[in-house]
Amino acid sequence: MSGGQNSDAEASIKCIDTDIDIDVFRNRLISWYEAEHREFPWRETDDPYAILVSEVMSHQTQLDRVVEAWKDFIQRWPTVEALAGDSQSAVVTFWSEHALGYNNRASYLHEAANQVVDEYDGTVPADPDELLSLMGVGPYTANAVASFAFNNGDAVVDTNVERVLYRVFKQIRQADDPPYEQTASALLPVERSRTWNNAIMELGGVACKKTPRCDEANCPWRQWCHAYQTGDFTAPDVPTQPSFEGSRRQFRGRIVRTLGEHGELALDTLGHRIRVDYSPEGTHGRDWLYEIVTDLADDGLVNIQTSTAGTTETESASMSQSDGSETLSSIFVSLQS
């Protein structure tokens, strides 16, 4: 596994029938990641023990929820020896108190720490095959630790990565047995598994989510992406994709363009400008439009304000629609400056 399966990378990339320049393609993603990535504390270390803890915690758990738990865990058990020297019940109790779920993961992590101390003299092994011998460590986690701690892993392929590859490459979506592993390995730059795997996972977690944020997140692969070009954002974990015509995505774009042309607009004025059948009290009225502009505000694209006695005050993007149509009629929307 060392260094990724790159000996035949240029040959295997031919499974993707595209005119892209692979070096430009890779560099575009790496540059985007280095400029745009979310900051997590385990990305600031190459300590394999700390990274193993983060990987076990992150399994089926949102990363934002993991941050404080990870910090508290490393503060309490800063080394693999410290973890192995404490009781399993203490680790399980910590896991439960931090609402990490799947408490068996805490037990496995404690057992893995004892294995590292007893079988590897307290040094987390660098070889993915040896990492697989640790309790609770499967192929994905072993490869992730090898990549992020030792920079010697293969391409990581998780749900986010599959979604990215499926959307970008037409050939993958058309295949009966999509070659995710082969394609991911072909894209992996030699001796760059740490940066590359973080970057492509970040792309799937930030820009190419189930509901894509291509433009908002400045996706670096838009010019090559089949989904972006066609508007069909189906993926293995997004089984159905509504038509772009009449979709929320279409009206999100219309709202941004309209505000760019006309500046701040009252909610009703904006509604009449983006669709001919807008009716304040109708199905596609104030409540419908307010939901969309709230999403845009949450994404940092627009400001929502309310007018009161000739003045405007900034509104929370999460203002309840139960405040009534009269309140919504006083809403003004503008682009985020």
FENSULBEL-V947313 format. One record per residue. RES is the residue in three letters. SS is DSSP state (helix for helix, strand for strand, loop for the rest). PHI is phi as a letter, one per 20 degrees, with the letter a starting at -180 (none if undefined). PSI is psi in radians with two decimals (999 if undefined). Layout:
res=RES ss=SS phi=PHI psi=PSI
res=RES ss=SS phi=PHI psi=PSI
This chain:
res=MET ss=loop phi=none psi=-0.34
res=SER ss=loop phi=g psi=2.26
res=GLY ss=loop phi=m psi=0.03
res=GLY ss=loop phi=m psi=2.82
res=GLN ss=loop phi=e psi=1.28
res=ASN ss=loop phi=d psi=-0.04
res=SER ss=loop phi=f psi=-0.54
res=ASP ss=loop phi=d psi=0.48
res=ALA ss=helix phi=f psi=-0.81
res=GLU ss=helix phi=f psi=-0.51
res=ALA ss=helix phi=f psi=-0.77
res=SER ss=helix phi=f psi=-0.38
res=ILE ss=helix phi=f psi=-0.26
res=LYS ss=helix phi=f psi=-0.24
res=CYS ss=helix phi=f psi=-0.25
res=ILE ss=loop phi=d psi=1.89
res=ASP ss=loop phi=e psi=1.54
res=THR ss=loop phi=b psi=2.77
res=ASP ss=loop phi=e psi=0.20
res=ILE ss=loop phi=f psi=2.59
res=ASP ss=loop phi=e psi=1.94
res=ILE ss=helix phi=f psi=-0.60
res=ASP ss=helix phi=f psi=-0.73
res=VAL ss=helix phi=f psi=-0.74
res=PHE ss=helix phi=g psi=-0.83
res=ARG ss=helix phi=f psi=-0.82
res=ASN ss=helix phi=f psi=-0.57
res=ARG ss=helix phi=f psi=-0.75
res=LEU ss=helix phi=f psi=-0.79
res=ILE ss=helix phi=f psi=-0.73
res=SER ss=helix phi=f psi=-0.73
res=TRP ss=helix phi=f psi=-0.80
res=TYR ss=helix phi=f psi=-0.79
res=GLU ss=helix phi=f psi=-0.49
res=ALA ss=helix phi=e psi=-0.52
res=GLU ss=helix phi=d psi=-0.14
res=HIS ss=loop phi=f psi=2.63
res=ARG ss=loop phi=f psi=2.58
res=GLU ss=loop phi=e psi=2.05
res=PHE ss=loop phi=c psi=2.49
res=PRO ss=helix phi=f psi=-0.56
res=TRP ss=helix phi=f psi=-0.20
res=ARG ss=helix phi=e psi=-0.14
res=GLU ss=helix phi=e psi=0.16
res=THR ss=loop phi=c psi=2.72
res=ASP ss=loop phi=d psi=0.33
res=ASP ss=loop phi=f psi=1.99
res=PRO ss=helix phi=f psi=-0.56
res=TYR ss=helix phi=f psi=-0.85
res=ALA ss=helix phi=f psi=-0.65
res=ILE ss=helix phi=f psi=-0.68
res=LEU ss=helix phi=g psi=-0.77
res=VAL ss=helix phi=g psi=-0.77
res=SER ss=helix phi=f psi=-0.66
res=GLU ss=helix phi=f psi=-0.70
res=VAL ss=helix phi=f psi=-0.73
res=MET ss=helix phi=f psi=-0.62
res=SER ss=helix phi=f psi=-0.22
res=HIS ss=loop phi=f psi=2.01
res=GLN ss=loop phi=l psi=0.50
res=THR ss=loop phi=c psi=2.34
res=GLN ss=loop phi=f psi=2.40
res=LEU ss=helix phi=f psi=-0.65
res=ASP ss=helix phi=f psi=-0.53
res=ARG ss=helix phi=f psi=-0.38
res=VAL ss=helix phi=e psi=-0.48
res=VAL ss=helix phi=g psi=-0.99
res=GLU ss=helix phi=f psi=-0.67
res=ALA ss=helix phi=f psi=-0.73
res=TRP ss=helix phi=f psi=-0.78
res=LYS ss=helix phi=f psi=-0.78
res=ASP ss=helix phi=f psi=-0.67
res=PHE ss=helix phi=f psi=-0.84
res=ILE ss=helix phi=f psi=-0.57
res=GLN ss=helix phi=f psi=-0.68
res=ARG ss=helix phi=f psi=-0.71
res=TRP ss=loop phi=c psi=1.39
res=PRO ss=loop phi=f psi=-0.28
res=THR ss=loop phi=c psi=2.85
res=VAL ss=helix phi=f psi=-0.56
res=GLU ss=helix phi=f psi=-0.70
res=ALA ss=helix phi=f psi=-0.70
res=LEU ss=helix phi=f psi=-0.80
res=ALA ss=helix phi=f psi=-0.53
res=GLY ss=helix phi=f psi=-0.20
res=ASP ss=loop phi=e psi=3.01
res=SER ss=loop phi=e psi=2.66
res=GLN ss=helix phi=f psi=-0.64
res=SER ss=helix phi=f psi=-0.60
res=ALA ss=helix phi=f psi=-0.69
res=VAL ss=helix phi=f psi=-0.73
res=VAL ss=helix phi=f psi=-0.70
res=THR ss=helix phi=f psi=-0.77
res=PHE ss=helix phi=g psi=-0.81
res=TRP ss=helix phi=g psi=-0.79
res=SER ss=helix phi=f psi=-0.75
res=GLU ss=helix phi=f psi=-0.49
res=HIS ss=loop phi=e psi=0.18
res=ALA ss=loop phi=l psi=0.76
res=LEU ss=loop phi=e psi=-0.29
res=GLY ss=loop phi=m psi=2.93
res=TYR ss=loop phi=l psi=1.13
res=ASN ss=loop phi=f psi=-0.32
res=ASN ss=helix phi=f psi=-0.43
res=ARG ss=helix phi=f psi=-0.62
res=ALA ss=helix phi=f psi=-0.73
res=SER ss=helix phi=f psi=-0.77
res=TYR ss=helix phi=f psi=-0.73
res=LEU ss=helix phi=f psi=-0.71
res=HIS ss=helix phi=f psi=-0.76
res=GLU ss=helix phi=f psi=-0.70
res=ALA ss=helix phi=f psi=-0.69
res=ALA ss=helix phi=f psi=-0.73
res=ASN ss=helix phi=f psi=-0.66
res=GLN ss=helix phi=f psi=-0.77
res=VAL ss=helix phi=f psi=-0.74
res=VAL ss=helix phi=f psi=-0.77
res=ASP ss=helix phi=f psi=-0.65
res=GLU ss=helix phi=d psi=-0.35
res=TYR ss=loop phi=c psi=0.38
res=ASP ss=loop phi=l psi=0.59
res=GLY ss=loop phi=n psi=0.11
res=THR ss=loop phi=d psi=2.07
res=VAL ss=loop phi=f psi=2.19
res=PRO ss=loop phi=f psi=2.58
res=ALA ss=loop phi=e psi=-0.42
res=ASP ss=loop phi=f psi=2.22
res=PRO ss=helix phi=g psi=-0.61
res=ASP ss=helix phi=f psi=-0.64
res=GLU ss=helix phi=f psi=-0.63
res=LEU ss=helix phi=f psi=-0.59
res=LEU ss=loop phi=f psi=-0.35
res=SER ss=loop phi=f psi=-0.24
res=LEU ss=loop phi=f psi=2.49
res=MET ss=loop phi=g psi=2.25
res=GLY ss=loop phi=n psi=0.02
res=VAL ss=loop phi=e psi=1.99
res=GLY ss=loop phi=e psi=-3.09
res=PRO ss=helix phi=g psi=-0.72
res=TYR ss=helix phi=f psi=-0.87
res=THR ss=helix phi=f psi=-0.71
res=ALA ss=helix phi=f psi=-0.77
res=ASN ss=helix phi=f psi=-0.63
res=ALA ss=helix phi=f psi=-0.78
res=VAL ss=helix phi=f psi=-0.74
res=ALA ss=helix phi=f psi=-0.68
res=SER ss=helix phi=f psi=-0.93
res=PHE ss=helix phi=e psi=-0.44
res=ALA ss=helix phi=e psi=-0.66
res=PHE ss=helix phi=d psi=-0.09
res=ASN ss=loop phi=l psi=0.59
res=ASN ss=loop phi=c psi=0.53
res=GLY ss=loop phi=e psi=3.02
res=ASP ss=loop phi=e psi=-3.12
res=ALA ss=loop phi=f psi=2.27
res=VAL ss=loop phi=e psi=2.29
res=VAL ss=loop phi=c psi=1.76
res=ASP ss=loop phi=d psi=-2.99
res=THR ss=helix phi=f psi=-0.70
res=ASN ss=helix phi=f psi=-0.76
res=VAL ss=helix phi=f psi=-0.74
res=GLU ss=helix phi=g psi=-0.73
res=ARG ss=helix phi=f psi=-0.75
res=VAL ss=helix phi=f psi=-0.89
res=LEU ss=helix phi=f psi=-0.69
res=TYR ss=helix phi=f psi=-0.70
res=ARG ss=helix phi=f psi=-0.65
res=VAL ss=helix phi=f psi=-0.80
res=PHE ss=loop phi=d psi=2.01
res=LYS ss=helix phi=g psi=-0.65
res=GLN ss=helix phi=f psi=-0.56
res=ILE ss=helix phi=f psi=-0.76
res=ARG ss=helix phi=f psi=-0.42
res=GLN ss=helix phi=e psi=-0.19
res=ALA ss=loop phi=f psi=2.47
res=ASP ss=loop phi=f psi=-0.65
res=ASP ss=loop phi=c psi=1.50
res=PRO ss=loop phi=g psi=2.25
res=PRO ss=loop phi=e psi=1.11
res=TYR ss=helix phi=f psi=-0.89
res=GLU ss=helix phi=f psi=-0.79
res=GLN ss=helix phi=f psi=-0.78
res=THR ss=helix phi=f psi=-0.78
res=ALA ss=helix phi=f psi=-0.70
res=SER ss=helix phi=f psi=-0.64
res=ALA ss=helix phi=f psi=-0.58
res=LEU ss=helix phi=f psi=-0.44
res=LEU ss=loop phi=f psi=2.08
res=PRO ss=loop phi=f psi=2.57
res=VAL ss=loop phi=f psi=2.27
res=GLU ss=loop phi=l psi=0.55
res=ARG ss=loop phi=c psi=0.47
res=SER ss=helix phi=f psi=-0.60
res=ARG ss=helix phi=f psi=-0.93
res=THR ss=helix phi=f psi=-0.79
res=TRP ss=helix phi=f psi=-0.83
res=ASN ss=helix phi=f psi=-0.66
res=ASN ss=helix phi=f psi=-0.72
res=ALA ss=helix phi=f psi=-0.83
res=ILE ss=helix phi=f psi=-0.55
res=MET ss=helix phi=f psi=-0.67
res=GLU ss=helix phi=f psi=-0.67
res=LEU ss=helix phi=g psi=-0.79
res=GLY ss=helix phi=f psi=-0.52
res=GLY ss=helix phi=e psi=-0.32
res=VAL ss=helix phi=d psi=-0.85
res=ALA ss=loop phi=e psi=-0.82
res=CYS ss=loop phi=e psi=0.92
res=LYS ss=loop phi=f psi=3.11
res=LYS ss=loop phi=g psi=-0.77
res=THR ss=loop phi=e psi=1.84
res=PRO ss=loop phi=f psi=2.60
res=ARG ss=loop phi=c psi=0.93
res=CYS ss=loop phi=g psi=-0.98
res=ASP ss=loop phi=f psi=-0.73
res=GLU ss=loop phi=f psi=-0.68
res=ALA ss=loop phi=e psi=0.10
res=ASN ss=loop phi=l psi=0.85
res=CYS ss=loop phi=g psi=2.22
res=PRO ss=loop phi=f psi=-0.18
res=TRP ss=loop phi=d psi=0.26
res=ARG ss=loop phi=g psi=-0.70
res=GLN ss=loop phi=f psi=-0.32
res=TRP ss=loop phi=d psi=-0.18
res=CYS ss=loop phi=f psi=2.15
res=HIS ss=helix phi=f psi=-0.74
res=ALA ss=helix phi=f psi=-0.73
res=TYR ss=helix phi=f psi=-0.66
res=GLN ss=helix phi=f psi=-0.56
res=THR ss=helix phi=d psi=-0.31
res=GLY ss=loop phi=m psi=0.11
res=ASP ss=loop phi=e psi=1.77
res=PHE ss=loop phi=d psi=0.47
res=THR ss=loop phi=f psi=2.76
res=ALA ss=strand phi=a psi=2.97
res=PRO ss=loop phi=g psi=-0.63
res=ASP ss=loop phi=d psi=0.18
res=VAL ss=strand phi=c psi=1.35
res=PRO ss=loop phi=f psi=-0.44
res=THR ss=loop phi=c psi=2.56
res=GLN ss=loop phi=c psi=1.99
res=PRO ss=loop phi=f psi=2.74
res=SER ss=loop phi=g psi=2.49
res=PHE ss=loop phi=f psi=-0.67
res=GLU ss=loop phi=f psi=2.09
res=GLY ss=loop phi=n psi=0.03
res=SER ss=loop phi=e psi=2.89
res=ARG ss=helix phi=f psi=-0.63
res=ARG ss=helix phi=g psi=-0.73
res=GLN ss=helix phi=f psi=-0.77
res=PHE ss=helix phi=f psi=-0.49
res=ARG ss=helix phi=g psi=-0.80
res=GLY ss=helix phi=f psi=-0.71
res=ARG ss=helix phi=f psi=-0.69
res=ILE ss=helix phi=f psi=-0.83
res=VAL ss=helix phi=f psi=-0.78
res=ARG ss=helix phi=f psi=-0.71
res=THR ss=helix phi=f psi=-0.75
res=LEU ss=helix phi=f psi=-0.59
res=GLY ss=helix phi=f psi=-0.56
res=GLU ss=helix phi=e psi=-0.64
res=HIS ss=helix phi=d psi=-0.09
res=GLY ss=loop phi=m psi=-2.68
res=GLU ss=loop phi=f psi=2.34
res=LEU ss=strand phi=c psi=2.56
res=ALA ss=strand phi=f psi=2.66
res=LEU ss=helix phi=g psi=-0.81
res=ASP ss=helix phi=f psi=-0.69
res=THR ss=helix phi=f psi=-0.75
res=LEU ss=helix phi=f psi=-0.76
res=GLY ss=helix phi=g psi=-0.79
res=HIS ss=helix phi=f psi=-0.46
res=ARG ss=helix phi=e psi=-0.43
res=ILE ss=helix phi=e psi=-0.28
res=ARG ss=loop phi=b psi=2.42
res=VAL ss=loop phi=f psi=-0.42
res=ASP ss=loop phi=e psi=0.32
res=TYR ss=loop phi=f psi=2.28
res=SER ss=loop phi=c psi=2.06
res=PRO ss=loop phi=g psi=-0.68
res=GLU ss=loop phi=e psi=0.05
res=GLY ss=loop phi=e psi=-3.06
res=THR ss=loop phi=g psi=-0.76
res=HIS ss=loop phi=d psi=1.14
res=GLY ss=loop phi=c psi=-2.53
res=ARG ss=helix phi=f psi=-0.78
res=ASP ss=helix phi=f psi=-0.79
res=TRP ss=helix phi=f psi=-0.81
res=LEU ss=helix phi=f psi=-0.65
res=TYR ss=helix phi=f psi=-0.63
res=GLU ss=helix phi=g psi=-0.74
res=ILE ss=helix phi=f psi=-0.78
res=VAL ss=helix phi=f psi=-0.47
res=THR ss=helix phi=f psi=-0.74
res=ASP ss=helix phi=g psi=-0.75
res=LEU ss=helix phi=f psi=-0.64
res=ALA ss=helix phi=f psi=-0.71
res=ASP ss=helix phi=f psi=-0.53
res=ASP ss=loop phi=e psi=0.01
res=GLY ss=loop phi=m psi=0.40
res=LEU ss=loop phi=d psi=-0.49
res=VAL ss=strand phi=c psi=2.81
res=ASN ss=strand phi=d psi=2.48
res=ILE ss=strand phi=d psi=2.21
res=GLN ss=strand phi=c psi=2.76
res=THR ss=strand phi=d psi=2.46
res=SER ss=strand phi=e psi=2.21
res=THR ss=strand phi=c psi=1.98
res=ALA ss=loop phi=l psi=0.84
res=GLY ss=loop phi=n psi=0.00
res=THR ss=strand phi=d psi=2.87
res=THR ss=strand phi=c psi=2.42
res=GLU ss=strand phi=c psi=2.45
res=THR ss=strand phi=f psi=2.32
res=GLU ss=loop phi=d psi=2.61
res=SER ss=loop phi=f psi=2.40
res=ALA ss=loop phi=f psi=-0.26
res=SER ss=loop phi=d psi=0.37
res=MET ss=loop phi=g psi=2.32
res=SER ss=loop phi=f psi=2.39
res=GLN ss=helix phi=f psi=-0.25
res=SER ss=helix phi=f psi=-0.11
res=ASP ss=helix phi=f psi=-0.26
res=GLY ss=loop phi=o psi=2.77
res=SER ss=helix phi=f psi=-0.56
res=GLU ss=helix phi=f psi=-0.72
res=THR ss=helix phi=f psi=-0.76
res=LEU ss=helix phi=f psi=-0.51
res=SER ss=loop phi=f psi=-0.30
res=SER ss=loop phi=e psi=0.14
res=ILE ss=strand phi=f psi=2.44
res=PHE ss=strand phi=c psi=2.50
res=VAL ss=strand phi=c psi=2.43
res=SER ss=strand phi=b psi=2.82
res=LEU ss=strand phi=f psi=2.54
res=GLN ss=loop phi=f psi=2.24
res=SER ss=loop phi=e psi=999
